[in-house]
């Protein structure tokens, strides 16, 4: 993995983590329907975070 690839992965990881944190903060104020939608978005972000971490772990 090149330094540029590594930097992009870290940038993407920071972005997804920030998005997940923001969604978690907003969650409590959502209606039940919005909470269901928010959980789906949070699960997608978490899956992407896991994927990015796996990419970073590769030699």
PyMOL Python script that loads the backbone (N, CA, C, O; Angstrom):
from pymol import cmd

cmd.read_pdbstr("""\
ATOM      1  N   UNK A   1       0.849  -1.175   0.000  1.00  0.00           N
ATOM      2  CA  UNK A   1       0.000   0.000   0.000  1.00  0.00           C
ATOM      3  C   UNK A   1       0.895   1.239   0.000  1.00  0.00           C
ATOM      4  O   UNK A   1       1.835   1.345   0.788  1.00  0.00           O
ATOM      5  N   UNK A   2       0.589   2.157  -0.885  1.00  0.00           N
ATOM      6  CA  UNK A   2       1.400   3.365  -0.960  1.00  0.00           C
ATOM      7  C   UNK A   2       0.980   4.360   0.120  1.00  0.00           C
ATOM      8  O   UNK A   2      -0.083   4.226   0.726  1.00  0.00           O
ATOM      9  N   UNK A   3       1.825   5.351   0.349  1.00  0.00           N
ATOM     10  CA  UNK A   3       1.514   6.382   1.329  1.00  0.00           C
ATOM     11  C   UNK A   3       0.238   7.128   0.981  1.00  0.00           C
ATOM     12  O   UNK A   3      -0.534   7.505   1.862  1.00  0.00           O
ATOM     13  N   UNK A   4       0.023   7.339  -0.322  1.00  0.00           N
ATOM     14  CA  UNK A   4      -1.187   8.033  -0.773  1.00  0.00           C
ATOM     15  C   UNK A   4      -2.423   7.198  -0.468  1.00  0.00           C
ATOM     16  O   UNK A   4      -3.426   7.724   0.013  1.00  0.00           O
ATOM     17  N   UNK A   5      -2.356   5.893  -0.746  1.00  0.00           N
ATOM     18  CA  UNK A   5      -3.473   4.995  -0.446  1.00  0.00           C
ATOM     19  C   UNK A   5      -3.758   4.999   1.048  1.00  0.00           C
ATOM     20  O   UNK A   5      -4.913   5.057   1.468  1.00  0.00           O
ATOM     21  N   UNK A   6      -2.704   4.938   1.841  1.00  0.00           N
ATOM     22  CA  UNK A   6      -2.819   4.922   3.296  1.00  0.00           C
ATOM     23  C   UNK A   6      -3.481   6.218   3.775  1.00  0.00           C
ATOM     24  O   UNK A   6      -4.366   6.182   4.630  1.00  0.00           O
ATOM     25  N   UNK A   7      -3.061   7.344   3.237  1.00  0.00           N
ATOM     26  CA  UNK A   7      -3.631   8.638   3.621  1.00  0.00           C
ATOM     27  C   UNK A   7      -5.110   8.727   3.263  1.00  0.00           C
ATOM     28  O   UNK A   7      -5.913   9.256   4.032  1.00  0.00           O
ATOM     29  N   UNK A   8      -5.463   8.207   2.090  1.00  0.00           N
ATOM     30  CA  UNK A   8      -6.869   8.229   1.671  1.00  0.00           C
ATOM     31  C   UNK A   8      -7.707   7.343   2.588  1.00  0.00           C
ATOM     32  O   UNK A   8      -8.806   7.728   2.988  1.00  0.00           O
ATOM     33  N   UNK A   9      -7.199   6.170   2.920  1.00  0.00           N
ATOM     34  CA  UNK A   9      -7.925   5.282   3.827  1.00  0.00           C
ATOM     35  C   UNK A   9      -8.135   5.937   5.184  1.00  0.00           C
ATOM     36  O   UNK A   9      -9.221   5.847   5.756  1.00  0.00           O
ATOM     37  N   UNK A  10      -7.111   6.592   5.698  1.00  0.00           N
ATOM     38  CA  UNK A  10      -7.238   7.280   6.989  1.00  0.00           C
ATOM     39  C   UNK A  10      -8.231   8.434   6.905  1.00  0.00           C
ATOM     40  O   UNK A  10      -9.006   8.657   7.835  1.00  0.00           O
ATOM     41  N   UNK A  11      -8.210   9.158   5.807  1.00  0.00           N
ATOM     42  CA  UNK A  11      -9.168  10.240   5.605  1.00  0.00           C
ATOM     43  C   UNK A  11     -10.593   9.691   5.584  1.00  0.00           C
ATOM     44  O   UNK A  11     -11.483  10.220   6.248  1.00  0.00           O
ATOM     45  N   UNK A  12     -10.795   8.620   4.809  1.00  0.00           N
ATOM     46  CA  UNK A  12     -12.118   8.002   4.730  1.00  0.00           C
ATOM     47  C   UNK A  12     -12.563   7.468   6.087  1.00  0.00           C
ATOM     48  O   UNK A  12     -13.734   7.585   6.447  1.00  0.00           O
ATOM     49  N   UNK A  13     -11.644   6.889   6.830  1.00  0.00           N
ATOM     50  CA  UNK A  13     -11.952   6.356   8.159  1.00  0.00           C
ATOM     51  C   UNK A  13     -12.380   7.485   9.099  1.00  0.00           C
ATOM     52  O   UNK A  13     -13.377   7.360   9.810  1.00  0.00           O
ATOM     53  N   UNK A  14     -11.637   8.567   9.099  1.00  0.00           N
ATOM     54  CA  UNK A  14     -12.014   9.712   9.949  1.00  0.00           C
ATOM     55  C   UNK A  14     -13.400  10.234   9.578  1.00  0.00           C
ATOM     56  O   UNK A  14     -14.201  10.564  10.452  1.00  0.00           O
ATOM     57  N   UNK A  15     -13.671  10.303   8.301  1.00  0.00           N
ATOM     58  CA  UNK A  15     -14.952  10.803   7.823  1.00  0.00           C
ATOM     59  C   UNK A  15     -16.102   9.894   8.272  1.00  0.00           C
ATOM     60  O   UNK A  15     -17.123  10.374   8.764  1.00  0.00           O
ATOM     61  N   UNK A  16     -15.931   8.594   8.100  1.00  0.00           N
ATOM     62  CA  UNK A  16     -16.985   7.642   8.498  1.00  0.00           C
ATOM     63  C   UNK A  16     -17.183   7.652  10.007  1.00  0.00           C
ATOM     64  O   UNK A  16     -18.318   7.579  10.477  1.00  0.00           O
ATOM     65  N   UNK A  17     -16.111   7.740  10.768  1.00  0.00           N
ATOM     66  CA  UNK A  17     -16.220   7.790  12.231  1.00  0.00           C
ATOM     67  C   UNK A  17     -16.962   9.053  12.663  1.00  0.00           C
ATOM     68  O   UNK A  17     -17.802   9.010  13.561  1.00  0.00           O
ATOM     69  N   UNK A  18     -16.652  10.160  12.029  1.00  0.00           N
ATOM     70  CA  UNK A  18     -17.317  11.416  12.336  1.00  0.00           C
ATOM     71  C   UNK A  18     -18.805  11.339  12.013  1.00  0.00           C
ATOM     72  O   UNK A  18     -19.641  11.811  12.784  1.00  0.00           O
ATOM     73  N   UNK A  19     -19.128  10.743  10.873  1.00  0.00           N
ATOM     74  CA  UNK A  19     -20.528  10.580  10.478  1.00  0.00           C
ATOM     75  C   UNK A  19     -21.281   9.698  11.466  1.00  0.00           C
ATOM     76  O   UNK A  19     -22.419   9.992  11.832  1.00  0.00           O
ATOM     77  N   UNK A  20     -20.642   8.624  11.889  1.00  0.00           N
ATOM     78  CA  UNK A  20     -21.270   7.711  12.842  1.00  0.00           C
ATOM     79  C   UNK A  20     -21.495   8.405  14.182  1.00  0.00           C
ATOM     80  O   UNK A  20     -22.545   8.240  14.802  1.00  0.00           O
ATOM     81  N   UNK A  21     -20.519   9.173  14.623  1.00  0.00           N
ATOM     82  CA  UNK A  21     -20.653   9.913  15.883  1.00  0.00           C
ATOM     83  C   UNK A  21     -21.799  10.916  15.796  1.00  0.00           C
ATOM     84  O   UNK A  21     -22.600  11.018  16.725  1.00  0.00           O
ATOM     85  N   UNK A  22     -21.886  11.641  14.712  1.00  0.00           N
ATOM     86  CA  UNK A  22     -22.961  12.618  14.529  1.00  0.00           C
ATOM     87  C   UNK A  22     -24.330  11.942  14.520  1.00  0.00           C
ATOM     88  O   UNK A  22     -25.278  12.433  15.134  1.00  0.00           O
ATOM     89  N   UNK A  23     -24.425  10.827  13.829  1.00  0.00           N
ATOM     90  CA  UNK A  23     -25.691  10.096  13.770  1.00  0.00           C
ATOM     91  C   UNK A  23     -26.096   9.601  15.155  1.00  0.00           C
ATOM     92  O   UNK A  23     -27.274   9.646  15.510  1.00  0.00           O
ATOM     93  N   UNK A  24     -25.142   9.137  15.926  1.00  0.00           N
ATOM     94  CA  UNK A  24     -25.429   8.655  17.275  1.00  0.00           C
ATOM     95  C   UNK A  24     -25.930   9.789  18.165  1.00  0.00           C
ATOM     96  O   UNK A  24     -26.806   9.581  19.004  1.00  0.00           O
ATOM     97  N   UNK A  25     -25.380  10.980  17.985  1.00  0.00           N
ATOM     98  CA  UNK A  25     -25.819  12.134  18.767  1.00  0.00           C
ATOM     99  C   UNK A  25     -27.230  12.572  18.383  1.00  0.00           C
ATOM    100  O   UNK A  25     -27.999  13.004  19.241  1.00  0.00           O
ATOM    101  N   UNK A  26     -27.570  12.462  17.111  1.00  0.00           N
ATOM    102  CA  UNK A  26     -28.893  12.861  16.633  1.00  0.00           C
ATOM    103  C   UNK A  26     -29.968  11.813  16.927  1.00  0.00           C
ATOM    104  O   UNK A  26     -31.155  12.136  16.987  1.00  0.00           O
ATOM    105  N   UNK A  27     -29.558  10.585  17.104  1.00  0.00           N
ATOM    106  CA  UNK A  27     -30.474   9.450  17.225  1.00  0.00           C
ATOM    107  C   UNK A  27     -31.558   9.667  18.283  1.00  0.00           C
ATOM    108  O   UNK A  27     -32.729   9.373  18.042  1.00  0.00           O
ATOM    109  N   UNK A  28     -31.174  10.174  19.439  1.00  0.00           N
ATOM    110  CA  UNK A  28     -32.124  10.294  20.561  1.00  0.00           C
ATOM    111  C   UNK A  28     -33.283  11.233  20.243  1.00  0.00           C
ATOM    112  O   UNK A  28     -34.353  11.102  20.838  1.00  0.00           O
ATOM    113  N   UNK A  29     -33.100  12.160  19.333  1.00  0.00           N
ATOM    114  CA  UNK A  29     -34.126  13.134  18.994  1.00  0.00           C
ATOM    115  C   UNK A  29     -34.969  12.729  17.782  1.00  0.00           C
ATOM    116  O   UNK A  29     -35.815  13.501  17.330  1.00  0.00           O
ATOM    117  N   UNK A  30     -34.747  11.543  17.265  1.00  0.00           N
ATOM    118  CA  UNK A  30     -35.464  11.091  16.076  1.00  0.00           C
ATOM    119  C   UNK A  30     -36.793  10.428  16.446  1.00  0.00           C
ATOM    120  O   UNK A  30     -36.956   9.867  17.529  1.00  0.00           O
ATOM    121  N   UNK A  31     -37.723  10.515  15.515  1.00  0.00           N
ATOM    122  CA  UNK A  31     -38.987   9.783  15.665  1.00  0.00           C
ATOM    123  C   UNK A  31     -38.686   8.293  15.475  1.00  0.00           C
ATOM    124  O   UNK A  31     -37.616   7.940  14.981  1.00  0.00           O
ATOM    125  N   UNK A  32     -39.619   7.418  15.863  1.00  0.00           N
ATOM    126  CA  UNK A  32     -39.377   5.978  15.670  1.00  0.00           C
ATOM    127  C   UNK A  32     -39.039   5.607  14.219  1.00  0.00           C
ATOM    128  O   UNK A  32     -38.161   4.778  13.984  1.00  0.00           O
ATOM    129  N   UNK A  33     -39.721   6.208  13.262  1.00  0.00           N
ATOM    130  CA  UNK A  33     -39.432   5.916  11.852  1.00  0.00           C
ATOM    131  C   UNK A  33     -38.034   6.412  11.483  1.00  0.00           C
ATOM    132  O   UNK A  33     -37.294   5.729  10.776  1.00  0.00           O
ATOM    133  N   UNK A  34     -37.683   7.587  11.959  1.00  0.00           N
ATOM    134  CA  UNK A  34     -36.356   8.135  11.679  1.00  0.00           C
ATOM    135  C   UNK A  34     -35.273   7.304  12.358  1.00  0.00           C
ATOM    136  O   UNK A  34     -34.186   7.126  11.809  1.00  0.00           O
ATOM    137  N   UNK A  35     -35.572   6.795  13.555  1.00  0.00           N
ATOM    138  CA  UNK A  35     -34.589   5.963  14.261  1.00  0.00           C
ATOM    139  C   UNK A  35     -34.259   4.720  13.452  1.00  0.00           C
ATOM    140  O   UNK A  35     -33.100   4.313  13.368  1.00  0.00           O
ATOM    141  N   UNK A  36     -35.291   4.114  12.853  1.00  0.00           N
ATOM    142  CA  UNK A  36     -35.064   2.911  12.034  1.00  0.00           C
ATOM    143  C   UNK A  36     -34.153   3.250  10.852  1.00  0.00           C
ATOM    144  O   UNK A  36     -33.222   2.509  10.537  1.00  0.00           O
ATOM    145  N   UNK A  37     -34.434   4.369  10.212  1.00  0.00           N
ATOM    146  CA  UNK A  37     -33.615   4.808   9.080  1.00  0.00           C
ATOM    147  C   UNK A  37     -32.192   5.158   9.537  1.00  0.00           C
ATOM    148  O   UNK A  37     -31.211   4.821   8.873  1.00  0.00           O
ATOM    149  N   UNK A  38     -32.105   5.839  10.684  1.00  0.00           N
ATOM    150  CA  UNK A  38     -30.808   6.232  11.222  1.00  0.00           C
ATOM    151  C   UNK A  38     -29.972   4.998  11.571  1.00  0.00           C
ATOM    152  O   UNK A  38     -28.766   4.974  11.327  1.00  0.00           O
ATOM    153  N   UNK A  39     -30.613   3.977  12.141  1.00  0.00           N
ATOM    154  CA  UNK A  39     -29.888   2.743  12.471  1.00  0.00           C
ATOM    155  C   UNK A  39     -29.336   2.073  11.214  1.00  0.00           C
ATOM    156  O   UNK A  39     -28.224   1.544  11.226  1.00  0.00           O
ATOM    157  N   UNK A  40     -30.102   2.095  10.149  1.00  0.00           N
ATOM    158  CA  UNK A  40     -29.630   1.516   8.884  1.00  0.00           C
ATOM    159  C   UNK A  40     -28.393   2.271   8.391  1.00  0.00           C
ATOM    160  O   UNK A  40     -27.421   1.662   7.945  1.00  0.00           O
ATOM    161  N   UNK A  41     -28.439   3.596   8.476  1.00  0.00           N
ATOM    162  CA  UNK A  41     -27.288   4.399   8.057  1.00  0.00           C
ATOM    163  C   UNK A  41     -26.085   4.156   8.964  1.00  0.00           C
ATOM    164  O   UNK A  41     -24.949   4.082   8.496  1.00  0.00           O
ATOM    165  N   UNK A  42     -26.346   4.033  10.273  1.00  0.00           N
ATOM    166  CA  UNK A  42     -25.261   3.787  11.216  1.00  0.00           C
ATOM    167  C   UNK A  42     -24.637   2.416  10.988  1.00  0.00           C
ATOM    168  O   UNK A  42     -23.419   2.269  11.083  1.00  0.00           O
ATOM    169  N   UNK A  43     -25.457   1.410  10.687  1.00  0.00           N
ATOM    170  CA  UNK A  43     -24.930   0.075  10.384  1.00  0.00           C
ATOM    171  C   UNK A  43     -24.077   0.095   9.122  1.00  0.00           C
ATOM    172  O   UNK A  43     -23.038  -0.563   9.062  1.00  0.00           O
ATOM    173  N   UNK A  44     -24.509   0.843   8.118  1.00  0.00           N
ATOM    174  CA  UNK A  44     -23.736   0.941   6.875  1.00  0.00           C
ATOM    175  C   UNK A  44     -22.396   1.626   7.139  1.00  0.00           C
ATOM    176  O   UNK A  44     -21.365   1.199   6.619  1.00  0.00           O
ATOM    177  N   UNK A  45     -22.410   2.682   7.944  1.00  0.00           N
ATOM    178  CA  UNK A  45     -21.167   3.381   8.278  1.00  0.00           C
ATOM    179  C   UNK A  45     -20.235   2.464   9.062  1.00  0.00           C
ATOM    180  O   UNK A  45     -19.029   2.443   8.816  1.00  0.00           O
ATOM    181  N   UNK A  46     -20.790   1.705  10.007  1.00  0.00           N
ATOM    182  CA  UNK A  46     -19.977   0.781  10.804  1.00  0.00           C
ATOM    183  C   UNK A  46     -19.357  -0.300   9.917  1.00  0.00           C
ATOM    184  O   UNK A  46     -18.201  -0.677  10.110  1.00  0.00           O
ATOM    185  N   UNK A  47     -20.119  -0.791   8.958  1.00  0.00           N
ATOM    186  CA  UNK A  47     -19.590  -1.804   8.034  1.00  0.00           C
ATOM    187  C   UNK A  47     -18.452  -1.220   7.201  1.00  0.00           C
ATOM    188  O   UNK A  47     -17.450  -1.889   6.949  1.00  0.00           O
ATOM    189  N   UNK A  48     -18.612   0.016   6.780  1.00  0.00           N
ATOM    190  CA  UNK A  48     -17.555   0.674   5.999  1.00  0.00           C
ATOM    191  C   UNK A  48     -16.320   0.916   6.862  1.00  0.00           C
ATOM    192  O   UNK A  48     -15.193   0.775   6.387  1.00  0.00           O
ATOM    193  N   UNK A  49     -16.523   1.277   8.115  1.00  0.00           N
ATOM    194  CA  UNK A  49     -15.391   1.453   9.034  1.00  0.00           C
ATOM    195  C   UNK A  49     -14.633   0.136   9.171  1.00  0.00           C
ATOM    196  O   UNK A  49     -13.403   0.125   9.124  1.00  0.00           O
ATOM    197  N   UNK A  50     -15.343  -0.958   9.337  1.00  0.00           N
ATOM    198  CA  UNK A  50     -14.720  -2.278   9.446  1.00  0.00           C
ATOM    199  C   UNK A  50     -13.928  -2.607   8.182  1.00  0.00           C
ATOM    200  O   UNK A  50     -12.818  -3.133   8.260  1.00  0.00           O
ATOM    201  N   UNK A  51     -14.498  -2.297   7.023  1.00  0.00           N
ATOM    202  CA  UNK A  51     -13.809  -2.556   5.757  1.00  0.00           C
ATOM    203  C   UNK A  51     -12.530  -1.722   5.662  1.00  0.00           C
ATOM    204  O   UNK A  51     -11.480  -2.223   5.261  1.00  0.00           O
ATOM    205  N   UNK A  52     -12.631  -0.451   6.034  1.00  0.00           N
ATOM    206  CA  UNK A  52     -11.459   0.422   5.975  1.00  0.00           C
ATOM    207  C   UNK A  52     -10.369  -0.057   6.929  1.00  0.00           C
ATOM    208  O   UNK A  52      -9.188  -0.033   6.584  1.00  0.00           O
ATOM    209  N   UNK A  53     -10.756  -0.490   8.118  1.00  0.00           N
ATOM    210  CA  UNK A  53      -9.766  -1.006   9.064  1.00  0.00           C
ATOM    211  C   UNK A  53      -9.074  -2.255   8.516  1.00  0.00           C
ATOM    212  O   UNK A  53      -7.870  -2.435   8.700  1.00  0.00           O
ATOM    213  N   UNK A  54      -9.828  -3.100   7.853  1.00  0.00           N
ATOM    214  CA  UNK A  54      -9.238  -4.295   7.238  1.00  0.00           C
ATOM    215  C   UNK A  54      -8.239  -3.914   6.161  1.00  0.00           C
ATOM    216  O   UNK A  54      -7.180  -4.531   6.045  1.00  0.00           O
ATOM    217  N   UNK A  55      -8.570  -2.906   5.377  1.00  0.00           N
ATOM    218  CA  UNK A  55      -7.651  -2.430   4.335  1.00  0.00           C
ATOM    219  C   UNK A  55      -6.379  -1.869   4.958  1.00  0.00           C
ATOM    220  O   UNK A  55      -5.279  -2.106   4.460  1.00  0.00           O
ATOM    221  N   UNK A  56      -6.534  -1.129   6.042  1.00  0.00           N
ATOM    222  CA  UNK A  56      -5.352  -0.558   6.713  1.00  0.00           C
ATOM    223  C   UNK A  56      -4.462  -1.628   7.305  1.00  0.00           C
ATOM    224  O   UNK A  56      -3.248  -1.444   7.394  1.00  0.00           O
ATOM    225  N   UNK A  57      -5.042  -2.740   7.712  1.00  0.00           N
ATOM    226  CA  UNK A  57      -4.284  -3.818   8.349  1.00  0.00           C
ATOM    227  C   UNK A  57      -3.465  -4.625   7.335  1.00  0.00           C
ATOM    228  O   UNK A  57      -2.548  -5.353   7.714  1.00  0.00           O
ATOM    229  N   UNK A  58      -3.794  -4.495   6.063  1.00  0.00           N
ATOM    230  CA  UNK A  58      -3.048  -5.238   5.044  1.00  0.00           C
ATOM    231  C   UNK A  58      -1.641  -4.683   4.919  1.00  0.00           C
ATOM    232  O   UNK A  58      -1.433  -3.472   4.979  1.00  0.00           O
ATOM    233  N   UNK A  59      -0.674  -5.580   4.744  1.00  0.00           N
ATOM    234  CA  UNK A  59       0.723  -5.121   4.587  1.00  0.00           C
ATOM    235  C   UNK A  59       0.955  -4.382   3.284  1.00  0.00           C
ATOM    236  O   UNK A  59       2.072  -3.940   3.016  1.00  0.00           O
TER     237      UNK A  59
END
""", "prot")
cmd.dss("prot")
cmd.show_as("cartoon", "prot")
cmd.util.cbc("prot")
cmd.orient("prot")
